[in-house]
């Protein structure tokens, strides 16, 4: 995703998430941290229209899916899975140990996608999404085992 994509992404964001859409300024701020701690991508139809987008934040061995959105008429076509795959691949390239995300408790389709990709529910953030008072389900997928930390018998 580049700055040139922001108007189209923001329009799609407003359609997909009308109650809690990110502002164009927030999206621009996210892009400003590419590639240091952010990785944002878009999915385009054959005519060049943006039909999906996704973003990842990664630092300190942990990654967070910031957003994934797919245009309604393109859902079920594999775009969401392709976007999530790219985010997970980027998290692995950045040596992240795990990837976290929040998903609306009432978004069954997204939850099924994340479960298919090996995410497990690890918590709930009550009334996270405002103004609708919808809970966020916190999910996590481990990418690699954490190396041993601290002392062991051999080092004593």
Protein Blocks (a to p, Z undefined) as FASTA:
>chain_A
ZZklmmmmmmmmmmmmmmlpccfklmmmmmmmpcklgccdddddfkopafbdcddddeeh
iacdfbdcddfklgonlmmmmmmmmmmmmmmmnopabdcddddfklmklmmmmmmnopac
fbdcehkbccklpacddddddfbdcddehjdfklZZ
